[in-house]
Amino acid sequence: MALHMLGKDPESPEGKSPTVYLDDEKDTYLVQGWKVDDGDKRAQLDLPGHEDVVEIPRRMVQFFLEVNGVDRTDA
């Protein structure tokens, strides 16, 4: 699996999370973020048992390639 880190939250106090990755083999993103434990938020989501959700700040969107106008095949 060829994971490429696209960016870490520039405001993270420990510099570890959230982080956005690109999986070249599957052409998918992996998002490391804060675990959503808030029952009210989770109740509003349609989450199958094999999925979960993490939360990231809006400022992290800059690390998604399409937002930056970069073709993933060029990354």
PyMOL Python script that loads the backbone (N, CA, C, O; Angstrom):
from pymol import cmd

cmd.read_pdbstr("""\
ATOM      1  N   MET A   1       0.851  -1.168   0.000  1.00  0.00           N
ATOM      2  CA  MET A   1       0.000   0.000   0.000  1.00  0.00           C
ATOM      3  C   MET A   1       0.899   1.234   0.000  1.00  0.00           C
ATOM      4  O   MET A   1       1.802   1.359   0.827  1.00  0.00           O
ATOM      5  N   ALA A   2       0.643   2.122  -0.921  1.00  0.00           N
ATOM      6  CA  ALA A   2       1.441   3.339  -1.043  1.00  0.00           C
ATOM      7  C   ALA A   2       0.660   4.528  -0.493  1.00  0.00           C
ATOM      8  O   ALA A   2      -0.112   5.160  -1.214  1.00  0.00           O
ATOM      9  N   LEU A   3       0.865   4.827   0.781  1.00  0.00           N
ATOM     10  CA  LEU A   3       0.206   5.978   1.386  1.00  0.00           C
ATOM     11  C   LEU A   3       1.100   7.203   1.269  1.00  0.00           C
ATOM     12  O   LEU A   3       2.313   7.130   1.465  1.00  0.00           O
ATOM     13  N   HIS A   4       0.483   8.316   0.949  1.00  0.00           N
ATOM     14  CA  HIS A   4       1.210   9.581   0.870  1.00  0.00           C
ATOM     15  C   HIS A   4       0.516  10.575   1.793  1.00  0.00           C
ATOM     16  O   HIS A   4      -0.677  10.844   1.649  1.00  0.00           O
ATOM     17  N   MET A   5       1.276  11.118   2.743  1.00  0.00           N
ATOM     18  CA  MET A   5       0.710  12.125   3.620  1.00  0.00           C
ATOM     19  C   MET A   5       0.542  13.413   2.828  1.00  0.00           C
ATOM     20  O   MET A   5       1.499  13.925   2.247  1.00  0.00           O
ATOM     21  N   LEU A   6      -0.679  13.930   2.810  1.00  0.00           N
ATOM     22  CA  LEU A   6      -0.955  15.170   2.097  1.00  0.00           C
ATOM     23  C   LEU A   6      -0.807  16.386   2.998  1.00  0.00           C
ATOM     24  O   LEU A   6      -0.464  17.472   2.531  1.00  0.00           O
ATOM     25  N   GLY A   7      -1.064  16.206   4.291  1.00  0.00           N
ATOM     26  CA  GLY A   7      -0.902  17.320   5.205  1.00  0.00           C
ATOM     27  C   GLY A   7      -1.405  17.029   6.597  1.00  0.00           C
ATOM     28  O   GLY A   7      -2.326  16.240   6.807  1.00  0.00           O
ATOM     29  N   LYS A   8      -0.763  17.699   7.547  1.00  0.00           N
ATOM     30  CA  LYS A   8      -1.185  17.633   8.949  1.00  0.00           C
ATOM     31  C   LYS A   8      -1.770  18.968   9.335  1.00  0.00           C
ATOM     32  O   LYS A   8      -1.451  19.995   8.736  1.00  0.00           O
ATOM     33  N   ASP A   9      -2.620  18.954  10.328  1.00  0.00           N
ATOM     34  CA  ASP A   9      -3.238  20.177  10.819  1.00  0.00           C
ATOM     35  C   ASP A   9      -2.141  21.128  11.293  1.00  0.00           C
ATOM     36  O   ASP A   9      -1.417  20.813  12.237  1.00  0.00           O
ATOM     37  N   PRO A  10      -2.011  22.283  10.650  1.00  0.00           N
ATOM     38  CA  PRO A  10      -0.956  23.218  11.039  1.00  0.00           C
ATOM     39  C   PRO A  10      -1.154  23.797  12.435  1.00  0.00           C
ATOM     40  O   PRO A  10      -0.237  24.402  12.989  1.00  0.00           O
ATOM     41  N   GLU A  11      -2.334  23.620  13.003  1.00  0.00           N
ATOM     42  CA  GLU A  11      -2.603  24.147  14.343  1.00  0.00           C
ATOM     43  C   GLU A  11      -2.659  23.055  15.409  1.00  0.00           C
ATOM     44  O   GLU A  11      -3.072  23.313  16.539  1.00  0.00           O
ATOM     45  N   SER A  12      -2.250  21.843  15.058  1.00  0.00           N
ATOM     46  CA  SER A  12      -2.263  20.743  16.020  1.00  0.00           C
ATOM     47  C   SER A  12      -1.219  20.992  17.110  1.00  0.00           C
ATOM     48  O   SER A  12      -0.049  21.228  16.810  1.00  0.00           O
ATOM     49  N   PRO A  13      -1.645  20.940  18.374  1.00  0.00           N
ATOM     50  CA  PRO A  13      -0.687  21.213  19.447  1.00  0.00           C
ATOM     51  C   PRO A  13       0.445  20.193  19.522  1.00  0.00           C
ATOM     52  O   PRO A  13       1.571  20.558  19.861  1.00  0.00           O
ATOM     53  N   GLU A  14       0.180  18.938  19.217  1.00  0.00           N
ATOM     54  CA  GLU A  14       1.232  17.922  19.248  1.00  0.00           C
ATOM     55  C   GLU A  14       1.793  17.626  17.857  1.00  0.00           C
ATOM     56  O   GLU A  14       2.763  16.879  17.728  1.00  0.00           O
ATOM     57  N   GLY A  15       1.197  18.200  16.830  1.00  0.00           N
ATOM     58  CA  GLY A  15       1.665  17.967  15.472  1.00  0.00           C
ATOM     59  C   GLY A  15       1.354  16.600  14.921  1.00  0.00           C
ATOM     60  O   GLY A  15       2.014  16.150  13.984  1.00  0.00           O
ATOM     61  N   LYS A  16       0.351  15.914  15.484  1.00  0.00           N
ATOM     62  CA  LYS A  16       0.065  14.544  15.066  1.00  0.00           C
ATOM     63  C   LYS A  16      -1.261  14.389  14.345  1.00  0.00           C
ATOM     64  O   LYS A  16      -1.394  13.523  13.480  1.00  0.00           O
ATOM     65  N   SER A  17      -2.230  15.197  14.678  1.00  0.00           N
ATOM     66  CA  SER A  17      -3.566  14.963  14.153  1.00  0.00           C
ATOM     67  C   SER A  17      -4.326  16.271  14.095  1.00  0.00           C
ATOM     68  O   SER A  17      -4.039  17.185  14.868  1.00  0.00           O
ATOM     69  N   PRO A  18      -5.258  16.376  13.225  1.00  0.00           N
ATOM     70  CA  PRO A  18      -5.641  15.479  12.145  1.00  0.00           C
ATOM     71  C   PRO A  18      -4.621  15.461  11.003  1.00  0.00           C
ATOM     72  O   PRO A  18      -3.794  16.361  10.862  1.00  0.00           O
ATOM     73  N   THR A  19      -4.711  14.407  10.200  1.00  0.00           N
ATOM     74  CA  THR A  19      -3.823  14.223   9.061  1.00  0.00           C
ATOM     75  C   THR A  19      -4.622  13.647   7.905  1.00  0.00           C
ATOM     76  O   THR A  19      -5.530  12.842   8.115  1.00  0.00           O
ATOM     77  N   VAL A  20      -4.290  14.056   6.678  1.00  0.00           N
ATOM     78  CA  VAL A  20      -4.948  13.544   5.480  1.00  0.00           C
ATOM     79  C   VAL A  20      -3.910  12.796   4.650  1.00  0.00           C
ATOM     80  O   VAL A  20      -2.812  13.299   4.410  1.00  0.00           O
ATOM     81  N   TYR A  21      -4.271  11.587   4.214  1.00  0.00           N
ATOM     82  CA  TYR A  21      -3.401  10.739   3.402  1.00  0.00           C
ATOM     83  C   TYR A  21      -4.100  10.394   2.086  1.00  0.00           C
ATOM     84  O   TYR A  21      -5.326  10.444   1.994  1.00  0.00           O
ATOM     85  N   LEU A  22      -3.317  10.050   1.084  1.00  0.00           N
ATOM     86  CA  LEU A  22      -3.814   9.527  -0.182  1.00  0.00           C
ATOM     87  C   LEU A  22      -3.288   8.107  -0.347  1.00  0.00           C
ATOM     88  O   LEU A  22      -2.089   7.868  -0.205  1.00  0.00           O
ATOM     89  N   ASP A  23      -4.178   7.166  -0.646  1.00  0.00           N
ATOM     90  CA  ASP A  23      -3.793   5.788  -0.955  1.00  0.00           C
ATOM     91  C   ASP A  23      -3.781   5.669  -2.473  1.00  0.00           C
ATOM     92  O   ASP A  23      -4.834   5.614  -3.107  1.00  0.00           O
ATOM     93  N   ASP A  24      -2.594   5.630  -3.046  1.00  0.00           N
ATOM     94  CA  ASP A  24      -2.455   5.576  -4.508  1.00  0.00           C
ATOM     95  C   ASP A  24      -3.048   4.315  -5.115  1.00  0.00           C
ATOM     96  O   ASP A  24      -3.620   4.361  -6.204  1.00  0.00           O
ATOM     97  N   GLU A  25      -2.919   3.196  -4.425  1.00  0.00           N
ATOM     98  CA  GLU A  25      -3.406   1.926  -4.973  1.00  0.00           C
ATOM     99  C   GLU A  25      -4.925   1.906  -5.100  1.00  0.00           C
ATOM    100  O   GLU A  25      -5.458   1.433  -6.103  1.00  0.00           O
ATOM    101  N   LYS A  26      -5.617   2.411  -4.100  1.00  0.00           N
ATOM    102  CA  LYS A  26      -7.077   2.376  -4.099  1.00  0.00           C
ATOM    103  C   LYS A  26      -7.693   3.677  -4.583  1.00  0.00           C
ATOM    104  O   LYS A  26      -8.905   3.752  -4.789  1.00  0.00           O
ATOM    105  N   ASP A  27      -6.859   4.712  -4.768  1.00  0.00           N
ATOM    106  CA  ASP A  27      -7.327   6.038  -5.179  1.00  0.00           C
ATOM    107  C   ASP A  27      -8.370   6.561  -4.182  1.00  0.00           C
ATOM    108  O   ASP A  27      -9.440   7.035  -4.566  1.00  0.00           O
ATOM    109  N   THR A  28      -8.028   6.462  -2.893  1.00  0.00           N
ATOM    110  CA  THR A  28      -8.905   6.904  -1.822  1.00  0.00           C
ATOM    111  C   THR A  28      -8.125   7.762  -0.832  1.00  0.00           C
ATOM    112  O   THR A  28      -6.894   7.759  -0.818  1.00  0.00           O
ATOM    113  N   TYR A  29      -8.865   8.496  -0.006  1.00  0.00           N
ATOM    114  CA  TYR A  29      -8.262   9.282   1.064  1.00  0.00           C
ATOM    115  C   TYR A  29      -8.432   8.561   2.391  1.00  0.00           C
ATOM    116  O   TYR A  29      -9.443   7.894   2.616  1.00  0.00           O
ATOM    117  N   LEU A  30      -7.461   8.691   3.256  1.00  0.00           N
ATOM    118  CA  LEU A  30      -7.562   8.250   4.636  1.00  0.00           C
ATOM    119  C   LEU A  30      -7.462   9.504   5.487  1.00  0.00           C
ATOM    120  O   LEU A  30      -6.558  10.320   5.309  1.00  0.00           O
ATOM    121  N   VAL A  31      -8.392   9.647   6.404  1.00  0.00           N
ATOM    122  CA  VAL A  31      -8.438  10.843   7.235  1.00  0.00           C
ATOM    123  C   VAL A  31      -8.290  10.436   8.690  1.00  0.00           C
ATOM    124  O   VAL A  31      -9.115   9.700   9.231  1.00  0.00           O
ATOM    125  N   GLN A  32      -7.241  10.917   9.307  1.00  0.00           N
ATOM    126  CA  GLN A  32      -7.030  10.719  10.735  1.00  0.00           C
ATOM    127  C   GLN A  32      -7.574  11.956  11.426  1.00  0.00           C
ATOM    128  O   GLN A  32      -7.177  13.078  11.112  1.00  0.00           O
ATOM    129  N   GLY A  33      -8.471  11.751  12.355  1.00  0.00           N
ATOM    130  CA  GLY A  33      -9.071  12.894  13.025  1.00  0.00           C
ATOM    131  C   GLY A  33      -9.523  12.544  14.419  1.00  0.00           C
ATOM    132  O   GLY A  33      -9.123  11.529  14.988  1.00  0.00           O
ATOM    133  N   TRP A  34     -10.360  13.396  14.957  1.00  0.00           N
ATOM    134  CA  TRP A  34     -10.854  13.200  16.316  1.00  0.00           C
ATOM    135  C   TRP A  34     -12.043  12.257  16.287  1.00  0.00           C
ATOM    136  O   TRP A  34     -12.972  12.446  15.502  1.00  0.00           O
ATOM    137  N   LYS A  35     -12.017  11.256  17.128  1.00  0.00           N
ATOM    138  CA  LYS A  35     -13.099  10.291  17.226  1.00  0.00           C
ATOM    139  C   LYS A  35     -14.378  11.002  17.657  1.00  0.00           C
ATOM    140  O   LYS A  35     -14.379  11.776  18.614  1.00  0.00           O
ATOM    141  N   VAL A  36     -15.458  10.732  16.943  1.00  0.00           N
ATOM    142  CA  VAL A  36     -16.746  11.341  17.271  1.00  0.00           C
ATOM    143  C   VAL A  36     -17.481  10.422  18.240  1.00  0.00           C
ATOM    144  O   VAL A  36     -18.014   9.385  17.846  1.00  0.00           O
ATOM    145  N   ASP A  37     -17.503  10.813  19.506  1.00  0.00           N
ATOM    146  CA  ASP A  37     -18.198  10.047  20.547  1.00  0.00           C
ATOM    147  C   ASP A  37     -19.538  10.665  20.923  1.00  0.00           C
ATOM    148  O   ASP A  37     -20.320  10.061  21.657  1.00  0.00           O
ATOM    149  N   ASP A  38     -19.803  11.864  20.422  1.00  0.00           N
ATOM    150  CA  ASP A  38     -21.030  12.590  20.766  1.00  0.00           C
ATOM    151  C   ASP A  38     -22.235  11.822  20.214  1.00  0.00           C
ATOM    152  O   ASP A  38     -22.415  11.717  19.001  1.00  0.00           O
ATOM    153  N   GLY A  39     -23.047  11.293  21.117  1.00  0.00           N
ATOM    154  CA  GLY A  39     -24.202  10.490  20.724  1.00  0.00           C
ATOM    155  C   GLY A  39     -25.207  11.250  19.870  1.00  0.00           C
ATOM    156  O   GLY A  39     -25.805  10.677  18.959  1.00  0.00           O
ATOM    157  N   ASP A  40     -25.400  12.544  20.157  1.00  0.00           N
ATOM    158  CA  ASP A  40     -26.335  13.352  19.368  1.00  0.00           C
ATOM    159  C   ASP A  40     -25.860  13.490  17.920  1.00  0.00           C
ATOM    160  O   ASP A  40     -26.657  13.396  16.987  1.00  0.00           O
ATOM    161  N   LYS A  41     -24.550  13.714  17.740  1.00  0.00           N
ATOM    162  CA  LYS A  41     -24.004  13.817  16.376  1.00  0.00           C
ATOM    163  C   LYS A  41     -24.124  12.482  15.654  1.00  0.00           C
ATOM    164  O   LYS A  41     -24.552  12.423  14.501  1.00  0.00           O
ATOM    165  N   ARG A  42     -23.736  11.399  16.352  1.00  0.00           N
ATOM    166  CA  ARG A  42     -23.755  10.077  15.716  1.00  0.00           C
ATOM    167  C   ARG A  42     -25.169   9.666  15.333  1.00  0.00           C
ATOM    168  O   ARG A  42     -25.359   8.990  14.321  1.00  0.00           O
ATOM    169  N   ALA A  43     -26.164  10.058  16.119  1.00  0.00           N
ATOM    170  CA  ALA A  43     -27.547   9.707  15.836  1.00  0.00           C
ATOM    171  C   ALA A  43     -28.047  10.354  14.548  1.00  0.00           C
ATOM    172  O   ALA A  43     -29.005   9.871  13.946  1.00  0.00           O
ATOM    173  N   GLN A  44     -27.412  11.433  14.124  1.00  0.00           N
ATOM    174  CA  GLN A  44     -27.814  12.130  12.905  1.00  0.00           C
ATOM    175  C   GLN A  44     -27.166  11.542  11.652  1.00  0.00           C
ATOM    176  O   GLN A  44     -27.477  11.956  10.535  1.00  0.00           O
ATOM    177  N   LEU A  45     -26.271  10.584  11.840  1.00  0.00           N
ATOM    178  CA  LEU A  45     -25.548   9.974  10.717  1.00  0.00           C
ATOM    179  C   LEU A  45     -26.134   8.610  10.389  1.00  0.00           C
ATOM    180  O   LEU A  45     -26.657   7.920  11.264  1.00  0.00           O
ATOM    181  N   ASP A  46     -26.042   8.233   9.139  1.00  0.00           N
ATOM    182  CA  ASP A  46     -26.481   6.910   8.697  1.00  0.00           C
ATOM    183  C   ASP A  46     -25.239   6.035   8.545  1.00  0.00           C
ATOM    184  O   ASP A  46     -24.743   5.833   7.437  1.00  0.00           O
ATOM    185  N   LEU A  47     -24.741   5.516   9.673  1.00  0.00           N
ATOM    186  CA  LEU A  47     -23.485   4.772   9.682  1.00  0.00           C
ATOM    187  C   LEU A  47     -23.732   3.269   9.755  1.00  0.00           C
ATOM    188  O   LEU A  47     -24.250   2.774  10.756  1.00  0.00           O
ATOM    189  N   PRO A  48     -23.368   2.545   8.709  1.00  0.00           N
ATOM    190  CA  PRO A  48     -23.432   1.081   8.790  1.00  0.00           C
ATOM    191  C   PRO A  48     -22.406   0.579   9.808  1.00  0.00           C
ATOM    192  O   PRO A  48     -21.468   1.300  10.149  1.00  0.00           O
ATOM    193  N   GLY A  49     -22.575  -0.624  10.282  1.00  0.00           N
ATOM    194  CA  GLY A  49     -21.687  -1.198  11.284  1.00  0.00           C
ATOM    195  C   GLY A  49     -20.235  -1.305  10.868  1.00  0.00           C
ATOM    196  O   GLY A  49     -19.350  -1.337  11.724  1.00  0.00           O
ATOM    197  N   HIS A  50     -19.970  -1.363   9.565  1.00  0.00           N
ATOM    198  CA  HIS A  50     -18.597  -1.505   9.097  1.00  0.00           C
ATOM    199  C   HIS A  50     -17.926  -0.150   8.814  1.00  0.00           C
ATOM    200  O   HIS A  50     -16.816  -0.113   8.283  1.00  0.00           O
ATOM    201  N   GLU A  51     -18.587   0.955   9.162  1.00  0.00           N
ATOM    202  CA  GLU A  51     -18.028   2.288   8.948  1.00  0.00           C
ATOM    203  C   GLU A  51     -17.965   3.054  10.256  1.00  0.00           C
ATOM    204  O   GLU A  51     -18.622   2.700  11.236  1.00  0.00           O
ATOM    205  N   ASP A  52     -17.164   4.108  10.254  1.00  0.00           N
ATOM    206  CA  ASP A  52     -17.106   5.015  11.390  1.00  0.00           C
ATOM    207  C   ASP A  52     -16.868   6.417  10.865  1.00  0.00           C
ATOM    208  O   ASP A  52     -16.756   6.618   9.656  1.00  0.00           O
ATOM    209  N   VAL A  53     -16.792   7.366  11.742  1.00  0.00           N
ATOM    210  CA  VAL A  53     -16.647   8.751  11.325  1.00  0.00           C
ATOM    211  C   VAL A  53     -15.631   9.434  12.241  1.00  0.00           C
ATOM    212  O   VAL A  53     -15.584   9.179  13.444  1.00  0.00           O
ATOM    213  N   VAL A  54     -14.823  10.303  11.642  1.00  0.00           N
ATOM    214  CA  VAL A  54     -13.915  11.154  12.397  1.00  0.00           C
ATOM    215  C   VAL A  54     -14.204  12.592  12.023  1.00  0.00           C
ATOM    216  O   VAL A  54     -14.810  12.868  10.988  1.00  0.00           O
ATOM    217  N   GLU A  55     -13.771  13.493  12.861  1.00  0.00           N
ATOM    218  CA  GLU A  55     -14.016  14.906  12.640  1.00  0.00           C
ATOM    219  C   GLU A  55     -12.693  15.619  12.416  1.00  0.00           C
ATOM    220  O   GLU A  55     -11.712  15.366  13.114  1.00  0.00           O
ATOM    221  N   ILE A  56     -12.678  16.513  11.434  1.00  0.00           N
ATOM    222  CA  ILE A  56     -11.496  17.329  11.176  1.00  0.00           C
ATOM    223  C   ILE A  56     -11.942  18.786  11.036  1.00  0.00           C
ATOM    224  O   ILE A  56     -13.094  19.046  10.691  1.00  0.00           O
ATOM    225  N   PRO A  57     -11.047  19.736  11.298  1.00  0.00           N
ATOM    226  CA  PRO A  57     -11.422  21.131  11.129  1.00  0.00           C
ATOM    227  C   PRO A  57     -11.480  21.514   9.660  1.00  0.00           C
ATOM    228  O   PRO A  57     -10.802  20.914   8.825  1.00  0.00           O
ATOM    229  N   ARG A  58     -12.282  22.502   9.354  1.00  0.00           N
ATOM    230  CA  ARG A  58     -12.449  22.977   7.986  1.00  0.00           C
ATOM    231  C   ARG A  58     -11.102  23.334   7.338  1.00  0.00           C
ATOM    232  O   ARG A  58     -10.925  23.145   6.135  1.00  0.00           O
ATOM    233  N   ARG A  59     -10.162  23.844   8.128  1.00  0.00           N
ATOM    234  CA  ARG A  59      -8.868  24.258   7.573  1.00  0.00           C
ATOM    235  C   ARG A  59      -8.104  23.098   6.923  1.00  0.00           C
ATOM    236  O   ARG A  59      -7.173  23.330   6.152  1.00  0.00           O
ATOM    237  N   MET A  60      -8.490  21.851   7.229  1.00  0.00           N
ATOM    238  CA  MET A  60      -7.809  20.686   6.663  1.00  0.00           C
ATOM    239  C   MET A  60      -8.177  20.431   5.206  1.00  0.00           C
ATOM    240  O   MET A  60      -7.479  19.681   4.524  1.00  0.00           O
ATOM    241  N   VAL A  61      -9.245  21.032   4.719  1.00  0.00           N
ATOM    242  CA  VAL A  61      -9.686  20.816   3.335  1.00  0.00           C
ATOM    243  C   VAL A  61      -8.581  21.192   2.343  1.00  0.00           C
ATOM    244  O   VAL A  61      -8.529  20.655   1.237  1.00  0.00           O
ATOM    245  N   GLN A  62      -7.720  22.092   2.730  1.00  0.00           N
ATOM    246  CA  GLN A  62      -6.631  22.506   1.831  1.00  0.00           C
ATOM    247  C   GLN A  62      -5.741  21.337   1.402  1.00  0.00           C
ATOM    248  O   GLN A  62      -5.044  21.431   0.392  1.00  0.00           O
ATOM    249  N   PHE A  63      -5.758  20.249   2.152  1.00  0.00           N
ATOM    250  CA  PHE A  63      -4.884  19.131   1.845  1.00  0.00           C
ATOM    251  C   PHE A  63      -5.481  18.120   0.875  1.00  0.00           C
ATOM    252  O   PHE A  63      -4.801  17.178   0.468  1.00  0.00           O
ATOM    253  N   PHE A  64      -6.738  18.302   0.503  1.00  0.00           N
ATOM    254  CA  PHE A  64      -7.331  17.442  -0.511  1.00  0.00           C
ATOM    255  C   PHE A  64      -6.933  17.973  -1.886  1.00  0.00           C
ATOM    256  O   PHE A  64      -7.116  19.156  -2.175  1.00  0.00           O
ATOM    257  N   LEU A  65      -6.399  17.116  -2.716  1.00  0.00           N
ATOM    258  CA  LEU A  65      -5.793  17.529  -3.983  1.00  0.00           C
ATOM    259  C   LEU A  65      -6.740  18.263  -4.911  1.00  0.00           C
ATOM    260  O   LEU A  65      -6.349  19.245  -5.543  1.00  0.00           O
ATOM    261  N   GLU A  66      -7.993  17.799  -5.005  1.00  0.00           N
ATOM    262  CA  GLU A  66      -8.922  18.447  -5.921  1.00  0.00           C
ATOM    263  C   GLU A  66      -9.148  19.909  -5.545  1.00  0.00           C
ATOM    264  O   GLU A  66      -9.335  20.759  -6.415  1.00  0.00           O
ATOM    265  N   VAL A  67      -9.129  20.191  -4.261  1.00  0.00           N
ATOM    266  CA  VAL A  67      -9.319  21.563  -3.795  1.00  0.00           C
ATOM    267  C   VAL A  67      -8.183  22.440  -4.289  1.00  0.00           C
ATOM    268  O   VAL A  67      -8.386  23.608  -4.622  1.00  0.00           O
ATOM    269  N   ASN A  68      -6.991  21.873  -4.334  1.00  0.00           N
ATOM    270  CA  ASN A  68      -5.816  22.615  -4.773  1.00  0.00           C
ATOM    271  C   ASN A  68      -5.647  22.599  -6.289  1.00  0.00           C
ATOM    272  O   ASN A  68      -4.678  23.155  -6.806  1.00  0.00           O
ATOM    273  N   GLY A  69      -6.572  21.972  -7.005  1.00  0.00           N
ATOM    274  CA  GLY A  69      -6.493  21.932  -8.461  1.00  0.00           C
ATOM    275  C   GLY A  69      -5.411  21.009  -8.991  1.00  0.00           C
ATOM    276  O   GLY A  69      -4.926  21.198 -10.107  1.00  0.00           O
ATOM    277  N   VAL A  70      -5.029  20.014  -8.206  1.00  0.00           N
ATOM    278  CA  VAL A  70      -3.987  19.076  -8.616  1.00  0.00           C
ATOM    279  C   VAL A  70      -4.645  17.767  -9.013  1.00  0.00           C
ATOM    280  O   VAL A  70      -5.502  17.256  -8.292  1.00  0.00           O
ATOM    281  N   ASP A  71      -4.253  17.228 -10.140  1.00  0.00           N
ATOM    282  CA  ASP A  71      -4.725  15.915 -10.576  1.00  0.00           C
ATOM    283  C   ASP A  71      -4.019  14.860  -9.742  1.00  0.00           C
ATOM    284  O   ASP A  71      -2.794  14.889  -9.633  1.00  0.00           O
ATOM    285  N   ARG A  72      -4.765  13.923  -9.148  1.00  0.00           N
ATOM    286  CA  ARG A  72      -4.165  12.900  -8.302  1.00  0.00           C
ATOM    287  C   ARG A  72      -3.107  12.096  -9.039  1.00  0.00           C
ATOM    288  O   ARG A  72      -2.158  11.628  -8.411  1.00  0.00           O
ATOM    289  N   THR A  73      -3.234  11.921 -10.326  1.00  0.00           N
ATOM    290  CA  THR A  73      -2.254  11.132 -11.069  1.00  0.00           C
ATOM    291  C   THR A  73      -0.917  11.848 -11.135  1.00  0.00           C
ATOM    292  O   THR A  73       0.099  11.228 -11.449  1.00  0.00           O
ATOM    293  N   ASP A  74      -0.900  13.145 -10.844  1.00  0.00           N
ATOM    294  CA  ASP A  74       0.347  13.910 -10.866  1.00  0.00           C
ATOM    295  C   ASP A  74       0.998  13.993  -9.497  1.00  0.00           C
ATOM    296  O   ASP A  74       2.144  14.426  -9.379  1.00  0.00           O
ATOM    297  N   ALA A  75       0.278  13.583  -8.465  1.00  0.00           N
ATOM    298  CA  ALA A  75       0.790  13.748  -7.087  1.00  0.00           C
ATOM    299  C   ALA A  75       1.868  12.732  -6.762  1.00  0.00           C
ATOM    300  O   ALA A  75       2.401  12.732  -5.652  1.00  0.00           O
TER     301      ALA A  75
END
""", "prot")
cmd.dss("prot")
cmd.show_as("cartoon", "prot")
cmd.util.cbc("prot")
cmd.orient("prot")
